[in-house]
Every structure is written in C-alpha cells, then in structure tokens.
C-alpha cells in the first residue's frame, strides 16, 4: 500500500471495508486463528522526570514530595508476585532521572537475573538516551552494557507521534524522532528485538500519523527487529494537554487506526488490539480489524491510570473475550513465542 492510499483510508468513512481488508492481512500472517496474550507486569521504578510531557499525569518533578525511586528489594518482590501469578516477563519503565546512571540499571538487571528466570522488556527510547547522556556514553555502548547486564528487549514507549512538529508541541524536552529511531535501530543491530508504538489523538494530522507509520515500516524493512506494533489513543483526563485536546479518539477512530496499521505495516507480524485505553469491547472488535494479540493482563499499571484510565482484565476475561470473537486464545511470552505455553 502506498502512502497516498493509506491517507485515502484515513479520509474514508467505509470503516467496515477497511476492517475487512485488515482482517485479510491478519489471516495471511495468522491463518491458524490464534489470538495471543501475555501475563506480565508494568513496574514503574521511578516517577521523577525532567521532561514534563503535557500528556503525562504520572511524572513528578525532581524534589516533589510524591516522587519516588523503588528500592531493588521492592522490585524483586513485585517480580516474585508476577512469577507466582504465571507471569513470564516484566515491562519496566520510569521517568527520566538525571541521577540514575548506567551502573544503577546494571546493578538492578543483574540482581533480577541472579534471582529470577524472567524476560526483561524495559526502558523506552527516551530513557535509554537519557542514561547514555547522564553516563557520558555512546548509544551503542549504553545498549550493549544494558543487554549484557540482563536487558532482553526494549518497548516502543516514548514514540507518541514520530513527527518532530507534534513532539515539539506535546513533549518538547523529550527525545526527537531521530533519537527514538536510533535507539531501536541500534538495539536491532545488537541482536535485540523491540516493539513499536503510537499514541494518537493528540491533535496530529493524518499526514503526521503517516510520517510515523512510514518511519516504522522503513526501519522494519531495514532491520526486521520489531516484533509488534501497538497503537493506542491519548487519554486526556488529568493532563495539561487535555485542556487543548477537548475530545478523545472514539472507538471508530481507534478501529480505523488499528486497521490501517495492519494493512500498511505488512512487514510486521503482530498488531496488538489494546484494551487498556479503548476498553474490552473495543479491543474485542479490534480482533476483526487486524489485531492478533490483546496484550497483557497487566498485573500492575500506573501511567495511563494516572491519566484517568481504569480498565482492568483478568486472564480468564481475556481468554473469554478472544473465544467469543471466534479465535483460540494462547498465552505467549514477550517475543510472541507460544510453543511452550497453553
């Protein structure tokens, strides 16, 4: 599909036709009719942050009374709870802390790996660039050292919209588009897999969304390192950006975005239909709009909930949701492997 053809789909009101086209692409990739999910936990190790993004209600400025850095022992306890619940991984992210140098992360990751057999899917691109900067290291050396300490893969967080005009408006202190791209390209070159994400509905144009999709598709063509693409809508409650973005993306807009992602990113195997922000029913519909995965039961989550989202789901609920949509549910790990699971 060309960029102009994708733009035509954004302008189209034929939601069902777009969904059917996305479903056809999904069937090519996943003819067996399986939809996957993961049991993992989001651990937000600090909420101190120097970036002050207008869409975030989670961060606290340096020195704030509500700010925290989790002690390693607390993180270990959370990981043990995750394993006890059948979890296979943790997604660990936090604010951009100017005093946490690479040695802090190396000590944490090594301590985790010495104690647990669990996949570490951690640190967004802005966090990685911040670690490199405050540690006086190159990006490549930073990622290689984190990998050697136990980091297994990198999530796509911090992407928002990969267009610098949008980024300047909603998160002007955060890493630029090129820096986000450099983190993921470097990780792929070092043998690590990553995911790509998009937070849409923050006042961007269709052309700016396409800039994001183009960048992801081209990088995947170059490296093949993305396991999945996960789009979700901006949540405005409790955020400063919410004063300017008066209406959140509707379920129809979400399904359209999901379907166009599936059609356009034909070189990425997995597209996740999210339930955390759109809700369980919309997530279920998304499985007929190109999605083949419903993400995590999310034992713990603190960032989007701070922005007013309070959807919750158990493993049983996600499996029922998948079955009722006509698919076979299977638990996966972070790298989408299901061969050793139910």
TANORQUI-V994351 format. One record per residue. N is the residue number from 1. D_FIRST is the distance of its C-alpha to the first C-alpha in Angstrom with 2 decimals. Layout:
n->N d_first->D_FIRST
n->N d_first->D_FIRST
This chain:
n->1 d_first->0.00
n->2 d_first->3.79
n->3 d_first->6.72
n->4 d_first->8.29
n->5 d_first->6.23
n->6 d_first->6.78
n->7 d_first->10.21
n->8 d_first->10.86
n->9 d_first->10.63
n->10 d_first->13.09
n->11 d_first->15.28
n->12 d_first->15.28
n->13 d_first->18.32
n->14 d_first->17.02
n->15 d_first->17.20
n->16 d_first->18.05
n->17 d_first->15.20
n->18 d_first->12.68
n->19 d_first->14.99
n->20 d_first->15.17
n->21 d_first->11.47
n->22 d_first->11.79
n->23 d_first->15.08
n->24 d_first->13.82
n->25 d_first->11.73
n->26 d_first->14.96
n->27 d_first->17.07
n->28 d_first->15.45
n->29 d_first->16.31
n->30 d_first->19.52
n->31 d_first->21.02
n->32 d_first->24.46
n->33 d_first->24.15
n->34 d_first->25.36
n->35 d_first->24.75
n->36 d_first->26.28
n->37 d_first->28.30
n->38 d_first->30.49
n->39 d_first->34.02
n->40 d_first->34.35
n->41 d_first->35.80
n->42 d_first->34.85
n->43 d_first->37.74
n->44 d_first->37.90
n->45 d_first->40.53
n->46 d_first->41.24
n->47 d_first->40.51
n->48 d_first->42.01
n->49 d_first->39.42
n->50 d_first->39.65
n->51 d_first->36.25
n->52 d_first->37.03
n->53 d_first->33.43
n->54 d_first->33.61
n->55 d_first->31.45
n->56 d_first->33.69
n->57 d_first->36.84
n->58 d_first->37.60
n->59 d_first->38.80
n->60 d_first->42.40
n->61 d_first->43.64
n->62 d_first->45.87
n->63 d_first->49.33
n->64 d_first->48.43
n->65 d_first->50.67
n->66 d_first->47.76
n->67 d_first->46.04
n->68 d_first->46.20
n->69 d_first->45.43
n->70 d_first->45.64
n->71 d_first->48.27
n->72 d_first->47.18
n->73 d_first->49.40
n->74 d_first->47.63
n->75 d_first->44.25
n->76 d_first->45.84
n->77 d_first->47.14
n->78 d_first->43.74
n->79 d_first->42.27
n->80 d_first->45.18
n->81 d_first->44.56
n->82 d_first->40.89
n->83 d_first->41.98
n->84 d_first->44.64
n->85 d_first->41.99
n->86 d_first->39.98
n->87 d_first->37.60
n->88 d_first->35.90
n->89 d_first->34.68
n->90 d_first->35.08
n->91 d_first->32.65
n->92 d_first->34.88
n->93 d_first->34.11
n->94 d_first->36.37
n->95 d_first->37.06
n->96 d_first->37.36
n->97 d_first->41.04
n->98 d_first->42.72
n->99 d_first->45.43
n->100 d_first->43.49
n->101 d_first->43.19
n->102 d_first->41.63
n->103 d_first->44.91
n->104 d_first->44.68
n->105 d_first->41.32
n->106 d_first->42.52
n->107 d_first->45.63
n->108 d_first->43.73
n->109 d_first->41.22
n->110 d_first->44.02
n->111 d_first->46.16
n->112 d_first->43.50
n->113 d_first->42.85
n->114 d_first->46.62
n->115 d_first->47.02
n->116 d_first->43.95
n->117 d_first->41.46
n->118 d_first->38.34
n->119 d_first->34.85
n->120 d_first->34.62
n->121 d_first->31.21
n->122 d_first->32.40
n->123 d_first->32.11
n->124 d_first->29.18
n->125 d_first->28.16
n->126 d_first->30.56
n->127 d_first->33.33
n->128 d_first->32.80
n->129 d_first->32.91
n->130 d_first->35.98
n->131 d_first->37.70
n->132 d_first->37.17
n->133 d_first->38.52
n->134 d_first->41.58
n->135 d_first->42.36
n->136 d_first->42.17
n->137 d_first->39.77
n->138 d_first->36.68
n->139 d_first->33.40
n->140 d_first->33.36
n->141 d_first->36.99
n->142 d_first->36.43
n->143 d_first->33.63
n->144 d_first->35.54
n->145 d_first->38.71
n->146 d_first->37.08
n->147 d_first->35.54
n->148 d_first->38.96
n->149 d_first->40.58
n->150 d_first->38.45
n->151 d_first->35.06
n->152 d_first->32.62
n->153 d_first->29.22
n->154 d_first->27.91
n->155 d_first->26.23
n->156 d_first->23.51
n->157 d_first->25.92
n->158 d_first->26.48
n->159 d_first->22.84
n->160 d_first->23.04
n->161 d_first->20.55
n->162 d_first->19.82
n->163 d_first->20.70
n->164 d_first->24.29
n->165 d_first->25.14
n->166 d_first->24.52
n->167 d_first->26.28
n->168 d_first->29.22
n->169 d_first->29.62
n->170 d_first->29.57
n->171 d_first->30.68
n->172 d_first->31.97
n->173 d_first->33.98
n->174 d_first->31.27
n->175 d_first->29.41
n->176 d_first->26.94
n->177 d_first->23.24
n->178 d_first->24.19
n->179 d_first->26.87
n->180 d_first->24.65
n->181 d_first->22.29
n->182 d_first->25.41
n->183 d_first->26.82
n->184 d_first->23.90
n->185 d_first->23.47
n->186 d_first->27.25
n->187 d_first->27.45
n->188 d_first->24.92
n->189 d_first->26.99
n->190 d_first->30.07
n->191 d_first->28.78
n->192 d_first->28.00
n->193 d_first->25.07
n->194 d_first->23.79
n->195 d_first->21.63
n->196 d_first->19.33
n->197 d_first->19.98
n->198 d_first->19.37
n->199 d_first->22.13
n->200 d_first->20.81
n->201 d_first->22.88
n->202 d_first->25.21
n->203 d_first->24.82
n->204 d_first->21.60
n->205 d_first->19.29
n->206 d_first->15.66
n->207 d_first->15.11
n->208 d_first->17.07
n->209 d_first->15.13
n->210 d_first->11.97
n->211 d_first->14.34
n->212 d_first->15.12
n->213 d_first->11.74
n->214 d_first->11.03
n->215 d_first->14.52
n->216 d_first->14.28
n->217 d_first->11.22
n->218 d_first->13.00
n->219 d_first->16.32
n->220 d_first->15.33
n->221 d_first->14.18
n->222 d_first->17.60
n->223 d_first->19.83
n->224 d_first->18.48
n->225 d_first->20.91
n->226 d_first->19.27
n->227 d_first->20.39
n->228 d_first->18.71
n->229 d_first->17.06
n->230 d_first->19.30
n->231 d_first->18.79
n->232 d_first->21.96
n->233 d_first->23.50
n->234 d_first->26.23
n->235 d_first->29.74
n->236 d_first->32.02
n->237 d_first->35.47
n->238 d_first->37.96
n->239 d_first->35.73
n->240 d_first->36.52
n->241 d_first->32.96
n->242 d_first->33.48
n->243 d_first->36.00
n->244 d_first->33.36
n->245 d_first->30.44
n->246 d_first->32.33
n->247 d_first->29.93
n->248 d_first->27.85
n->249 d_first->24.39
n->250 d_first->24.96
n->251 d_first->23.99
n->252 d_first->21.59
n->253 d_first->19.86
n->254 d_first->19.85
n->255 d_first->18.34
n->256 d_first->15.56
n->257 d_first->14.91
n->258 d_first->15.21
n->259 d_first->12.82
n->260 d_first->9.96
n->261 d_first->10.96
n->262 d_first->10.89
n->263 d_first->7.44
n->264 d_first->5.98
n->265 d_first->8.94
n->266 d_first->8.67
n->267 d_first->11.42
n->268 d_first->13.85
n->269 d_first->16.12
n->270 d_first->17.64
n->271 d_first->16.75
n->272 d_first->20.02
n->273 d_first->21.09
n->274 d_first->23.87
n->275 d_first->27.22
n->276 d_first->29.17
n->277 d_first->28.04
n->278 d_first->26.49
n->279 d_first->29.23
n->280 d_first->29.62
n->281 d_first->28.80
n->282 d_first->25.47
n->283 d_first->24.70
n->284 d_first->25.60
n->285 d_first->23.30
n->286 d_first->20.46
n->287 d_first->20.96
n->288 d_first->19.57
n->289 d_first->16.63
n->290 d_first->15.16
n->291 d_first->18.08
n->292 d_first->20.13
n->293 d_first->22.68
n->294 d_first->25.04
n->295 d_first->26.30
n->296 d_first->30.00
n->297 d_first->33.15
n->298 d_first->33.90
n->299 d_first->37.64
n->300 d_first->37.84
n->301 d_first->35.66
n->302 d_first->37.03
n->303 d_first->34.40
n->304 d_first->32.42
n->305 d_first->35.64
n->306 d_first->37.34
n->307 d_first->34.91
n->308 d_first->36.03
n->309 d_first->33.88
n->310 d_first->36.16
n->311 d_first->34.21
n->312 d_first->35.64
n->313 d_first->34.92
n->314 d_first->36.91
n->315 d_first->35.73
n->316 d_first->37.21
n->317 d_first->35.30
n->318 d_first->31.91
n->319 d_first->32.74
n->320 d_first->33.86
n->321 d_first->30.74
n->322 d_first->28.59
n->323 d_first->30.94
n->324 d_first->31.12
n->325 d_first->27.35
n->326 d_first->27.80
n->327 d_first->26.98
n->328 d_first->29.22
n->329 d_first->29.87
n->330 d_first->30.32
n->331 d_first->31.48
n->332 d_first->29.65
n->333 d_first->30.46
n->334 d_first->28.62
n->335 d_first->26.72
n->336 d_first->25.68
n->337 d_first->28.37
n->338 d_first->30.04
n->339 d_first->32.23
n->340 d_first->35.40
n->341 d_first->34.93
n->342 d_first->35.54
